[in-house]
Amino acid sequence: MSEGLPIERIAGFPTHVSRLGAGVRRALFIHCTQAHLGAWTAVQALLLDKLSMTSFDRPGHGESADWYGGDDAAALHTLTTSIAGALINKRADVIGHSFGATVALRLAMERPEQVRAVVLIEPVMFAAIRSGPHFERVNATMRNVKNALDGGDAIEAARIFNDAVTPEMPFDELPEGRQVRMATRARLVLTECGVTLDDAPGLLDAGRLEKVKQPVLLLEGSNAPPGIREINDVLSARLPNVQRVVVVGAGHMSPLTHPENIAGEIATFLKL
């Protein structure tokens, strides 16, 4: 983790924040589930002279305070969006990965005056493909996560989730400390299903995506989990100003495994 950084009260919530980079243009980075702001380290290292970058540990992640709101997915998403918005100084480009991408998209919808452009890396908006076969696969995975947690086996719950999302990074090959941290957050993964599977924030409501006027870059790996490509199909059909790029050879964790590609696509998209 990125220890040693200050804990700040952002939107009323104790939040671990990082600020770095010397660029004139500002950017906010929002990490995925079961990660922390350090997941952006390799990407940000390649953009230090191009962007002034802010990132933060989402509630319940990294060094930020725990989430005590139970299974209220709408409240968790609203809090995370409020923290992200409060960290934007005037205007910024917003880069989000996975669940973080759902927050980035909501910022563009609800705070257009703050968001210049948006990069969405594999947004996990499975509610967009509810009628397709991949939705049930994800739903079944989450049922298995719940069953493991209800049986008192948080390690197994974390293993099920990790290996479904990132089979290229098997749970049993991860450091033990990381396994334990993921297990402590496994219940939060279930809470987030209210966003990913049920669209608690209403991001897919009629007309909302169509009103996003900012330029949007949709990124996905060629080895992305099943359903990601279909989600991006839906989003690209509804967003008015969208570009789409496939990162060859990447799975879901492209900011970790393919940072040069991700940083390069961000720089190209933002014309840095």
C-alpha positions as CSV (number, residue, x, y, z in Angstrom):
1,M,0.0,0.0,0.0
2,S,1.0,3.7,-0.4
3,E,1.6,4.3,3.3
4,G,2.8,7.6,4.7
5,L,0.3,9.7,2.8
6,P,-2.0,11.9,4.9
7,I,-5.5,10.9,5.9
8,E,-7.8,13.8,5.0
9,R,-11.5,14.3,5.8
10,I,-13.0,14.5,2.3
11,A,-16.8,14.9,2.0
12,G,-16.8,14.1,5.7
13,F,-15.0,10.8,5.3
14,P,-11.5,9.9,6.4
15,T,-9.7,9.4,3.1
16,H,-6.2,8.4,2.1
17,V,-5.1,10.8,-0.7
18,S,-2.2,11.0,-3.1
19,R,-1.2,14.0,-5.2
20,L,1.7,14.0,-7.6
21,G,2.8,15.1,-11.0
22,A,3.8,18.4,-12.5
23,G,1.5,18.9,-15.4
24,V,-0.8,21.9,-15.9
25,R,-3.7,19.7,-16.7
26,R,-5.4,18.0,-13.7
27,A,-6.6,14.4,-13.5
28,L,-8.4,12.3,-10.9
29,F,-7.8,8.5,-10.8
30,I,-10.3,6.1,-9.2
31,H,-9.2,2.5,-8.5
32,C,-11.0,-0.8,-8.9
33,T,-12.4,-3.1,-6.2
34,Q,-10.0,-5.0,-4.0
35,A,-7.2,-2.5,-4.7
36,H,-6.0,0.9,-3.5
37,L,-4.6,4.0,-5.0
38,G,-1.2,2.3,-5.4
39,A,-2.8,0.3,-8.3
40,W,-2.2,3.4,-10.4
41,T,1.5,3.8,-9.6
42,A,3.0,2.4,-12.8
43,V,0.5,4.3,-15.0
44,Q,1.0,7.6,-13.2
45,A,4.8,7.2,-13.3
46,L,4.6,7.6,-17.0
47,L,2.5,10.7,-16.8
48,L,4.3,12.7,-14.1
49,D,5.4,15.5,-16.5
50,K,2.0,15.6,-18.3
51,L,-0.6,15.7,-15.5
52,S,-1.2,16.9,-12.0
53,M,-2.7,13.7,-10.6
54,T,-4.9,13.0,-7.6
55,S,-5.9,9.5,-6.5
56,F,-7.5,8.2,-3.3
57,D,-8.4,5.0,-1.5
58,R,-12.1,4.3,-1.9
59,P,-14.1,3.7,1.3
60,G,-13.2,0.4,2.8
61,H,-10.0,0.1,0.7
62,G,-6.4,0.8,1.4
63,E,-5.8,3.3,4.2
64,S,-9.1,5.0,4.1
65,A,-11.7,4.4,6.8
66,D,-13.9,1.3,6.7
67,W,-17.4,1.3,5.2
68,Y,-20.0,0.9,7.9
69,G,-23.1,1.3,5.8
70,G,-23.8,-2.3,5.4
71,D,-25.4,-3.4,2.1
72,D,-26.6,0.1,1.1
73,A,-24.9,0.1,-2.3
74,A,-26.6,3.4,-3.3
75,A,-25.2,5.2,-0.3
76,L,-21.7,3.7,-0.9
77,H,-21.7,4.8,-4.5
78,T,-23.0,8.3,-3.5
79,L,-20.3,8.7,-0.8
80,T,-17.5,7.6,-3.2
81,T,-18.8,10.0,-5.9
82,S,-18.9,12.8,-3.3
83,I,-15.3,12.2,-2.2
84,A,-14.2,12.1,-5.9
85,G,-16.0,15.3,-6.7
86,A,-14.6,17.1,-3.6
87,L,-11.1,16.1,-4.7
88,I,-11.4,17.9,-8.1
89,N,-9.9,21.4,-8.1
90,K,-12.0,23.3,-10.6
91,R,-11.9,20.9,-13.6
92,A,-10.2,17.6,-14.2
93,D,-10.0,14.6,-16.5
94,V,-11.3,11.6,-14.6
95,I,-9.9,8.1,-15.1
96,G,-11.7,5.1,-13.5
97,H,-11.1,1.4,-13.5
98,S,-13.8,-1.3,-13.0
99,F,-16.1,-0.1,-10.2
100,G,-14.1,3.1,-10.1
101,A,-15.2,3.7,-13.7
102,T,-18.8,3.7,-12.6
103,V,-18.0,6.5,-10.3
104,A,-16.1,8.4,-13.0
105,L,-19.1,8.1,-15.3
106,R,-21.5,9.4,-12.6
107,L,-19.2,12.4,-12.0
108,A,-19.5,13.2,-15.7
109,M,-23.3,13.0,-15.5
110,E,-23.8,14.9,-12.3
111,R,-20.9,17.3,-12.2
112,P,-20.3,18.2,-15.9
113,E,-18.7,21.5,-14.9
114,Q,-16.0,19.6,-13.1
115,V,-15.2,16.9,-15.6
116,R,-13.4,17.7,-18.8
117,A,-13.0,14.2,-20.2
118,V,-13.5,10.6,-19.0
119,V,-11.5,7.4,-19.4
120,L,-13.5,4.3,-18.4
121,I,-11.4,1.1,-18.1
122,E,-13.7,-1.9,-18.2
123,P,-16.6,-0.4,-16.3
124,V,-18.4,-3.3,-14.5
125,M,-21.9,-2.2,-15.3
126,F,-23.3,-5.7,-15.8
127,A,-26.9,-4.4,-15.4
128,A,-26.5,-3.1,-18.9
129,I,-26.5,-6.7,-20.2
130,R,-29.1,-8.1,-17.9
131,S,-30.8,-10.0,-20.7
132,G,-27.6,-11.7,-21.9
133,P,-25.9,-14.9,-20.9
134,H,-22.9,-13.2,-19.2
135,F,-25.1,-11.5,-16.6
136,E,-26.2,-14.9,-15.1
137,R,-22.5,-16.0,-15.0
138,V,-21.6,-13.0,-12.9
139,N,-24.7,-13.4,-10.7
140,A,-23.8,-17.0,-10.0
141,T,-20.3,-16.0,-9.1
142,M,-21.6,-13.5,-6.6
143,R,-24.0,-16.1,-5.1
144,N,-21.0,-18.4,-4.6
145,V,-19.1,-15.5,-2.9
146,K,-22.1,-15.0,-0.6
147,N,-22.4,-18.7,0.2
148,A,-18.7,-18.8,1.2
149,L,-19.1,-15.8,3.4
150,D,-22.2,-17.1,5.0
151,G,-20.3,-20.3,5.7
152,G,-17.6,-18.3,7.5
153,D,-14.9,-18.7,4.8
154,A,-13.8,-15.2,3.7
155,I,-10.6,-16.6,2.1
156,E,-12.7,-18.8,-0.2
157,A,-15.0,-15.9,-1.0
158,A,-12.1,-13.8,-2.0
159,R,-10.6,-16.6,-4.0
160,I,-13.9,-17.1,-5.9
161,F,-14.2,-13.4,-6.8
162,N,-10.5,-12.9,-7.7
163,D,-10.3,-15.9,-9.9
164,A,-13.5,-15.1,-11.8
165,V,-12.4,-11.5,-12.5
166,T,-8.6,-11.9,-12.9
167,P,-7.8,-15.6,-13.8
168,E,-4.5,-14.3,-15.1
169,M,-3.6,-13.5,-11.5
170,P,-4.7,-16.6,-9.5
171,F,-5.6,-16.0,-5.9
172,D,-3.4,-18.9,-4.7
173,E,-0.3,-17.2,-6.3
174,L,-0.8,-13.9,-4.5
175,P,1.2,-12.9,-1.4
176,E,-0.5,-14.1,1.8
177,G,-0.9,-10.6,3.1
178,R,-2.8,-9.5,0.0
179,Q,-5.0,-12.6,0.2
180,V,-5.9,-11.7,3.8
181,R,-6.7,-8.1,2.9
182,M,-8.9,-9.2,0.0
183,A,-10.7,-11.6,2.4
184,T,-11.4,-8.7,4.8
185,R,-13.1,-6.8,2.0
186,A,-15.1,-9.7,0.5
187,R,-18.3,-8.6,2.1
188,L,-17.9,-5.2,0.5
189,V,-17.8,-6.9,-2.9
190,L,-21.3,-8.2,-2.2
191,T,-22.5,-4.7,-1.3
192,E,-21.2,-3.3,-4.6
193,C,-23.4,-5.8,-6.5
194,G,-26.1,-3.3,-5.9
195,V,-24.3,-1.1,-8.4
196,T,-22.8,-3.6,-10.7
197,L,-25.8,-5.9,-11.1
198,D,-28.7,-3.7,-10.0
199,D,-27.6,-0.2,-11.1
200,A,-28.5,1.4,-7.8
201,P,-27.3,4.8,-8.9
202,G,-29.5,4.7,-12.0
203,L,-26.6,5.2,-14.4
204,L,-28.4,3.3,-17.1
205,D,-31.7,5.2,-16.7
206,A,-33.3,6.4,-19.9
207,G,-31.6,9.5,-21.2
208,R,-28.7,9.7,-18.7
209,L,-25.9,8.3,-20.8
210,E,-27.1,10.3,-23.8
211,K,-26.6,13.6,-21.9
212,V,-22.9,12.9,-21.2
213,K,-21.3,15.5,-23.5
214,Q,-17.7,15.1,-22.5
215,P,-15.3,13.0,-24.6
216,V,-15.3,9.4,-23.3
217,L,-12.6,6.8,-23.9
218,L,-13.7,3.2,-23.3
219,L,-10.8,0.9,-22.7
220,E,-10.9,-2.9,-22.6
221,G,-8.4,-5.7,-22.7
222,S,-8.5,-8.3,-25.5
223,N,-8.6,-10.9,-22.6
224,A,-11.2,-9.0,-20.6
225,P,-13.7,-11.1,-18.5
226,P,-16.8,-12.3,-20.3
227,G,-19.4,-9.5,-20.5
228,I,-17.0,-6.5,-20.6
229,R,-17.0,-6.2,-24.3
230,E,-20.8,-6.4,-24.4
231,I,-21.1,-3.7,-21.7
232,N,-18.9,-1.5,-23.7
233,D,-21.1,-2.2,-26.8
234,V,-24.1,-0.8,-24.9
235,L,-22.2,2.2,-23.6
236,S,-20.6,3.1,-26.9
237,A,-24.1,2.9,-28.6
238,R,-25.5,5.4,-26.1
239,L,-22.7,7.8,-25.3
240,P,-22.7,10.7,-27.8
241,N,-18.9,11.4,-27.8
242,V,-17.0,8.1,-27.4
243,Q,-13.9,6.4,-28.5
244,R,-13.1,2.8,-28.0
245,V,-9.7,1.0,-27.7
246,V,-8.8,-2.6,-27.1
247,V,-5.5,-3.3,-25.3
248,V,-4.1,-6.4,-26.9
249,G,-3.1,-9.1,-24.4
250,A,-4.6,-7.4,-21.4
251,G,-7.1,-8.8,-18.9
252,H,-9.1,-6.9,-16.4
253,M,-6.1,-5.6,-14.4
254,S,-4.5,-3.7,-17.3
255,P,-3.3,-0.7,-15.2
256,L,-1.1,-3.3,-13.3
257,T,-0.2,-5.6,-16.2
258,H,0.0,-3.1,-19.1
259,P,0.7,0.3,-17.6
260,E,2.6,1.5,-20.7
261,N,-0.4,0.8,-22.9
262,I,-2.9,2.4,-20.5
263,A,-0.7,5.5,-20.0
264,G,-0.1,5.8,-23.7
265,E,-3.8,5.6,-24.5
266,I,-4.7,8.2,-21.8
267,A,-2.0,10.5,-23.2
268,T,-3.2,10.1,-26.8
269,F,-6.9,10.6,-25.9
270,L,-6.2,13.7,-23.8
271,K,-3.7,15.0,-26.4
272,L,-1.0,15.5,-23.8
